Structures are given as C-alpha cells and as structure tokens.
Amino acid sequence: MGYEWLALGAAFLWAIASLLSVTPARHLGTFATVDGEWVAPPLFLRRWHF
C-alpha cells in the first residue's frame, strides 16, 4: 500500500503548489505566460535543428 500513499502525497503537494502559485502568476500577467509559450518550445526542440 506504499504507492497509494505516495500518490496521495503527490496529489496533496500538487494542490498546495497550485494554491500558492496564484499570486505569482497574477503578478507576471498574461503577456509573460504568452511569451513563455513562444520561447519554451524552441528551447526544447533546439537539438533537432540542423
């Protein structure tokens, strides 16, 4: 029954983290999120560029 407790613990920590991240996300605003969506994929995919 160890894995069930680990899953419940992970879900609890995920819920707490989402509650704590509301204020920083509002502080960054919409444009920071949109800019991050445009910047992140090329950084992840740069190893396939020739």
Beta strands, then each sheet from edge to edge (+ up, - down):
end
